[in-house]
């Protein structure tokens, strides 16, 4: 007997509770026909939609439409209708390939009913055949003999257009109901739209308009994943910078849900492997023992201090979480940075300066001009200050007796990198907390700090 597959395996951002909540919310509120799941690019929207759809498909008809993979099409309605037809038939998104598009069932009622509406948009091809081949040159009263005649008849007879829209909606409902009955599933059906914010602005707008005008059905719900900010920017690119694109989007979305990307501890805990490193002594939890010998010297964590009670979190993992927030890194980028850090650590070998290595990987990937200035003796201080004040989040780590920022620790490494003998002596006068292990581990081999740059440059080429 095959073991039961957990569709939420690898859910390190704890998305499952959001899917359960949203499912109940949508089912309890019939007016919510279109829900926008909002989150920045690279923050796990596709993972969320795919897992949610897999879970929901156990009880409901579900269709997953990747808008970006079809935005070459001149008419999004045909692309969407084709996807619905195929996935409710065999649960496979065959429209993602050329062969699949040519395998479309040309006799499908849903496609035939879409014919007049698609022809109105002057679409000639999508599934690899001419519209005449798709709908037939002699298809009776439901279509004109040619595309030009059909368009002319639609212009002359608005009432006919209204009738055709209703017939199309009925065909969609019929297709979804048949799929539900054949698979013993419940209503409503759910259509998930992914990657909308990556589409051409005009295609994204047209797709939203088609959903609004042709798919407002009692037993159909749309879940659209997008970066609302980016989507609004795309709309302004079409209608002008003074256009109120945010208000325009409200026409299409009945509700919006923002994914929470704040807690990355579990993700980092699972994706960052063990790397031998010089320990700085970060207080991971921020807790202070009841009998701490110098209570007066305790500095308690603040809002921007990276701490966690999650069992098993290491100092290196705390550093990665802190750098993610400092450099404002999204989840998709993070996994690649971890790959680069691990490859660079393997190249350097031994116990590495983990903070220094990770800091350089993140800074290099930021593509900020300030990164290049780190390697100039007369520019590095201003480079750190500039990035800290204009781009970065203020992030600190707890060392129990003090809170030190990302810039504090990076500055100490750079100060040692460029220090002459006298400056090194001055640095040695204040070796409290994390400064001591850094100082003593590199004071006799300071050029090694610059080697990290060369290795990071190579690791940065890994994607």
Secondary structure, 3 states (H helix, E strand, C coil): CCCCCCCCCCCCCCCHHHHHHHHHHHHHCCCCCEEEEECCCCCCHHHHHHHHHHHHCCCEEEEEEEHHHHCCCCCHHHHHHHHHHHHHHHCCCHHHCHHHHHCCCCCCHHHHHHHHHHHHCCCCECCCCEHHHHHCCCCHHHCCCCHHHHHHHHHHCHHHHHHHHHHHHHHHHHHHHHHHHHCCCEEEEEEEEECHHHCCHHHHHHHHHHHHHHCCCCCEEEEEEECHHHHHHHHHHHHCCCCCHHHHHCCCCCEEEECCCCCCHHHHHHHCCCCCECCCCCCCCCCCCCCCCCHHHCCCCCCCECCCCCCCCCHHHHHHHHHHHHHCCCHHHHHHHHHHHHHHHHHHCCCECHHHHHHHHHHHHHCCHHHHHCCCCCCHHHHHHHHHHHCCCCCEEECCCCEEEHHHHHHHHHHHHHCCHHHHHHHCCCCCCHHHHHHHHHCCCCHHHHHHHHHHHHHCCCC
